[in-house]
Amino acid sequence: MLSGVSSSLTGLMRIASVVICLIVSASFLVFVVNQTSSASTRQQNELNEGSASEPAASGTKHESTLHRTLDEASDALTSPFAGVVAGSQSQWTIHIVRTVLALLVYGFGLAFLARFIQVRV
């Protein structure tokens, strides 16, 4: 009986680990794409300002519901690691450190714990 419970628990932990890692990784990928896209747009605007008198494009950001949900989930999952980068002003540093720590804890940590439980029972 105990073996069946531990088997379902370890399976659930592995699934949770994979899902959490996918959410955190996808959120980081969206962050990278947004940052590189906005940097490119900013450079183009700076170049155009020197050669033409067109006004710079507004910086409004349209996020889809999926994007917003993904960011909220990732923020909730990485919030325990916020203290590590509390003094940093760099968005890149904040996102990289929080993502790496989340992948280590939720990816490696949960998978290790699942294996440990399965071996012990």
N, C-alpha and C positions, 0 to 999 in steps of 0.2 A: 504494500500500500504506500509506504513512504517513498519507494522508488518511483512510482507513478507520479506522485506530487512533485518530486524533485525534477523528474524528467520534463513535466509541463512547465515548471518554474524556470528551468534552464533554457527551454525553448523560447519562452516568453522574454527572458532576459536577452537572448541573442537577437530576437526580432526587434526588441526595443533598442538595442545597441545599433543595429543597422539603420533603423528608421531615424534615430537621433543623429547619427553621423551623416545620413543623407540630407536631413534638414539643415544642419549646421554647414555642411559643405556647399549645398545649393545657395544658401544665403550669402556665404562668402563669395561664391562665384558671381552672384548678382551684384554684390558690392564692388568687386573688381571691374566688372563690365561697366557699371555706372560711373566709377571713378575715371576709368580710361576714356570713356565717352565724353564725360564733362571736361576732361583735360584737353581733349582734341577740339571740342567746341570752343573752349576758352582760348586756345591758341589761334584758331581760325578767326575768332572775333578780334583778337589783338592784331593779327595781320591785316584784316579788313579795315580796321580803324585807321591804319596808316595810309591805306590806298584809297579808301572811299569814305564818304561821310554818312554811311548807313548806321542806324542805331544798333547797338548790340542786342542780341536776342535775349528775351527774358529768361530767367533761370527757373521757371516753373517746372515742377517735377510731377509728372502724372504716374502714379503708381497703381498697378492693377490690384484687385482684391487678393489675388494669389500672392503677389509680391509682398503686399502688406502683411498678410497672414504668415508668410514664410519668415519675414523679418521679426514679427512679434514672437513667433515660436522660437526662433533662434535666440532672440534677446532673452527670453525666459530661460532657455537651456544654458546660455552662457553667463547669465547674471551672477552665479556663484563665484565666477572668476573676475568680476568687475574690480574688486579690490586690488588685484595684481597690477592693473594698469590705471589705477585711479589718478595718478599724477601726470599721465601722458596727455598731450594735446593732439598728437598725431592720430588721425582716424585709421591710418594704415596699421600702426602699431597696435592700437586697441583691437581692431578686427583680427589681425594675425594672431596675437597672443591668446585672445579669447577663443578663437577657432581651434588653435593647436591644443590648448588645454582641454577644451570640450572633447576633441577627438581622442585625446589620450585617456581621459577619465571615462567617457561614455563608450568609446570604441574598445580600447584595450582593457580598461578597468572592468566594465560589465562582462566582456567576453572572458576575461580571466576568472572573475567571480563565478560565472556560469560553469566553467570547466572545473573549478575548485569544488563547487557544490556537487557536480555530477560524480566526481572522483570520490568524494567523501562518503557518498551514500551507497 
